[in-house]
Amino acid sequence: MLPTLVPVLEALPLGPKGRFIEPFAGSLTVLLNLPAVPSVVCDKNAVLMNFYAALKAHGASFVSSLEPLFTPSGNTREVFDGLRAEFNASHDPERRAQIFIYLNKHAFNGLYRENSKGVFNVPFGRFELVSFPRDELLHLAERLRHVTLAPTGDFERLVDEAQAGDVVYCDPAYVPLSDTSNFTSYGADGFDFDDQFRLARAAERAALRGASVVISNHDTELSRDLYARAEIMNFNIQRSISRAGAERRKAPELLAIYRPSESVAEAEPFGSRMKIKAARSKTPSKAKATP
Ligand SMILES: C[S@@+](CC[C@H](N)C(=O)[O-])C[C@H]1O[C@@H](n2cnc3c(N)ncnc32)[C@H](O)[C@@H]1O
């Protein structure tokens, strides 16, 4: 998906005060693959947002505080169960943020899943070796300095804040490929049809205000109906779509692209603005070149 998505986002018009907005932040993979422009993100997963907040606030010192959790002696069921219990009982946001990344890397399949009472309940992952992602975390901490973590948990409020010249990318849980499969759910709440509908309508409103919005989803009749007012770009992606994961075949996906209803004054393509800036800062100014 990324190789298709990034050029699409980079070609969209970003206004002089334009921001990149990602209301379904997840692991922030998309943001990390785009030029570093001022950004705003949110996610319904409050535990994930709490982790980003700690990393943004404390940077390298927070990353160093995590390293002791990533030792061979910490990679046992006993330590995992103890930290999981501490995580579920703790009300200290920073301690929960520290344990979150340990659990994320040591849990079965790297899953984050809560039961209906909001208790993290994924079992130990039995990985032979879990390495400490120091460089990735430091890189993320650096990028988060230019990212606003929106206090809202729900995408709609953030999409409704998008203004002329902003670029919004939405990666919701996908609609089912067939009528028999269920809507994917994350955390304690599912993302149902009403949510898909709210998202499509919010995207239309944002485009009317002059923002660009891209939504990714499965390419189905339902999503074609949902995004009837968008430009559709479809493609196939190699991913496991059966429950057992044994059968791999191409799942059709689409990007629904809502272009701003009017052109934004002085907007430049998202991707080129930062490249132009970087090139300018490398070119010696006339004043400096003249002895
Ligand atoms: C498909 S994932 C996004 C993955 C992300 N693009 C990445 O690179 O990891 C969907 C995300 O949406 C979040 N989410 C689910 N419902 C939401 C809602 N109503 N508002 C905001 N985020 C929501 C989930 O917590 C999950 O992190």
The ligand as an SDF file (V2000), in Angstrom:
LIG
                    3D

 27 29  0  0  0  0  0  0  0  0999 V2000
   -5.9610    0.1740   10.2210 C   0  0  0  0  0  0  0  0  0  0  0  0
   -5.4030    0.8800   11.7030 S   0  0  0  0  0  0  0  0  0  0  0  0
   -4.4070    2.2270   11.1550 C   0  0  0  0  0  0  0  0  0  0  0  0
   -3.0490    1.7610   10.8160 C   0  0  0  0  0  0  0  0  0  0  0  0
   -2.0780    2.8890   10.5520 C   0  0  0  0  0  0  0  0  0  0  0  0
   -2.2710    3.4670    9.2310 N   0  0  0  0  0  0  0  0  0  0  0  0
   -0.6580    2.3780   10.6800 C   0  0  0  0  0  0  0  0  0  0  0  0
    0.2110    2.7490    9.9030 O   0  0  0  0  0  0  0  0  0  0  0  0
   -0.4040    1.6250   11.6020 O   0  0  0  0  0  0  0  0  0  0  0  0
   -6.8120    1.6490   12.3090 C   0  0  0  0  0  0  0  0  0  0  0  0
   -6.5750    2.4780   13.5670 C   0  0  0  0  0  0  0  0  0  0  0  0
   -7.7730    3.2250   13.8080 O   0  0  0  0  0  0  0  0  0  0  0  0
   -7.9940    3.3110   15.1880 C   0  0  0  0  0  0  0  0  0  0  0  0
   -9.4220    3.5980   15.3550 N   0  0  0  0  0  0  0  0  0  0  0  0
  -10.4800    2.7380   15.3640 C   0  0  0  0  0  0  0  0  0  0  0  0
  -11.6320    3.4120   15.5020 N   0  0  0  0  0  0  0  0  0  0  0  0
  -11.3150    4.7250   15.5450 C   0  0  0  0  0  0  0  0  0  0  0  0
  -12.0690    5.9190   15.6650 C   0  0  0  0  0  0  0  0  0  0  0  0
  -13.4040    5.8820   15.7710 N   0  0  0  0  0  0  0  0  0  0  0  0
  -11.4000    7.1060   15.6630 N   0  0  0  0  0  0  0  0  0  0  0  0
  -10.0550    7.1480   15.5760 C   0  0  0  0  0  0  0  0  0  0  0  0
   -9.2700    6.0310   15.4730 N   0  0  0  0  0  0  0  0  0  0  0  0
   -9.9080    4.8400   15.4560 C   0  0  0  0  0  0  0  0  0  0  0  0
   -7.5100    2.0120   15.7470 C   0  0  0  0  0  0  0  0  0  0  0  0
   -7.1540    2.1440   17.1130 O   0  0  0  0  0  0  0  0  0  0  0  0
   -6.3040    1.7020   14.8470 C   0  0  0  0  0  0  0  0  0  0  0  0
   -5.1060    2.1720   15.4210 O   0  0  0  0  0  0  0  0  0  0  0  0
  1  2  1  0
  2  3  1  0
  2 10  1  0
  3  4  1  0
  4  5  1  0
  5  6  1  0
  5  7  1  0
  7  8  2  0
  7  9  1  0
 10 11  1  0
 11 12  1  0
 11 26  1  0
 12 13  1  0
 13 14  1  0
 13 24  1  0
 14 15  1  0
 14 23  1  0
 15 16  2  0
 16 17  1  0
 17 18  1  0
 17 23  2  0
 18 19  1  0
 18 20  2  0
 20 21  1  0
 21 22  2  0
 22 23  1  0
 24 25  1  0
 24 26  1  0
 26 27  1  0
M  CHG  2   2   1   9  -1
M  END
$$$$
